[in-house]
Amino acid sequence: MRKLFYSLALLWVPLTALQAATPTARKPNILYILADDLGYGDVQALNPQRGKIKTPHLDKLAAQGMAFTDAHSGSSVCTPTRYGLLTGRYAWRSRLQRGVLDGGNDEPLIAAERLTVPGFLKQHGYATACIGKWHLGFIATAPADADAKKGKGNKGGGAASVGSVITGGPTTRGFDYYLGCSNARTMASLIENDRVIERIEPVAMLPRLAQRATAYLGERAAAAKAGKPFFLYLPLTSPHTPIVPTPEWQGKSGLGDYADFVMQTDAMVGEVLSALDRLGLAGNTLVIFTSDNGCSPAAGTDKLERQGHFASAQFRGYKADIWNGGHRVPFLVRWPDKVKAGSRSAQVICHTDLLATCAELMGAKLSASTAEDSVSILPALMGRDTAPLREAVVHHSIHGMFSIRQGPWKLALCAGSGGWSKGGGPESPQLYDMAADVGETKNLASQKPEFVARLRKLLESYVANGRSTPGASQTNDAKIELHKPAGKASKE
């Protein structure tokens, strides 16, 4: 095992955006669909034995492209994952050390001067849009007659009134256009660009997003065919709570509301992919589908398991946890004629890898202060990866607990789940051999102290250097505590 550990470390040759690359002959459109609280095992193609929810459109997407079987969100909860996805930087380097933003009036988590994926792509000729859940902070200023404009549907605490002005939202962080909501608690407020335009019921949100996404594709089709590509970031509000399948989907699964909502989410993805086909855009569109973290216990996971459905598949834990069920996510990629249909990759990847991947697609270099934790996955997509793309990946739980994974070895610097799940014993740290024990059931920390020390040192270097990729050291935004007592964090 020691030889394996050293060989993995020596083989790490990441193709980051700091290295120039040859751009593709024609820039692809990019459609990035991010489900909310969808577990790895909720996609039937990834969990055929223990998955009982029918997901025909996602299964088809997997068959048409590449499925990554060891993909991870940077955090096991919402806000920090979205920060990492759009910036290429782990969110624990920011002021958000645990939990999520409240979703009402929060100062934007992404600094105004920080380069984001849409900001970078705009520099390379892309039109950019975000349609869906933001949850990265903004300030909503209500109009003078706010009370008269609240109207019906003011269901969530902090939901902004119609006419409220949004400051520091998506259109100030790289997006040309935005339609959506802040988060689940403020879903009643529908925002377009920098204004709250309407009050809607939560059950109407997912259909509204699907409608607007397909319309946006139609609006961009002619320009895309003429060489002006688009980046559409589509962060869905489902199947997160409130679990509100529309009437036509209620009862479809036979497994309860959550499974019905997953099926509706799958169908919504199918609508958007069908629009690409209908508009003649599918051939030159890189489609990525994934989830922001694992399935939430709020889905009724105990009952689902009794019915034979395991939303985390063979992995331990659920949303909020440091165990794999908290952050191991479905990750499906389709790019006709570029990504081999029906293929799979066992590369360990992270949501933070999007910015470096886009940079390599463009043949561009990024500055030292950008995408500090991002590694291009383009070699894996092109089928030319022969070595681990990442030296390691860092995981973070809702309570701010850390773990680091390198090769088969995973070190968690806490006892138990670090999140909402019970069990796990009082031992800290935890060391697991993920190749032999994917369910994280046997803590080897006391038996292999040399692995504990080595992984701890690597994580400490990532914190001290302000980055986990090669390059000049950077500064974290706040003091980072690797070892902290368990504590309460806000629930989404």
Secondary structure, DSSP 8 states (H G I E B T S, - for coil): -HHHHHHHHHH-----TTS-----SS--EEEEEEESS--GGGSGGG-TTT--S--HHHHHHHHHSEEEEEEE-SSSSHHHHHHHHHHSS-GGGSS--SS---SSSB--SS-TTS--HHHHHHHTT-EEEEEEE--S-BEEE--TTHHHH--TT--STT---TT-EEESSGGGTT-SEEEEES-GGGTTEEEETTEEEEE--GGGHHHHHHHHHHHHHHHHHHHHHTT--EEEEEE---SSSS----GGGTTSSSS-HHHHHHHHHHHHHHHHHHHHHHTT-GGGEEEEEEESSS--GGGTHHHHHHTT--TTTTS---TT-SSHHHHEE-EEEE-TTTS-TTEEEEEEEEGGGHHHHHHHHHT----TTS-TT----HHHHTT---S-S-S-EEEE-TT--EEEEETTEEEESSSTTSSS---S-S-SSEEEETTT-TT-----TTT-HHHHHHHHHHHHHHHHHT-SSSSS----SS---SS---------
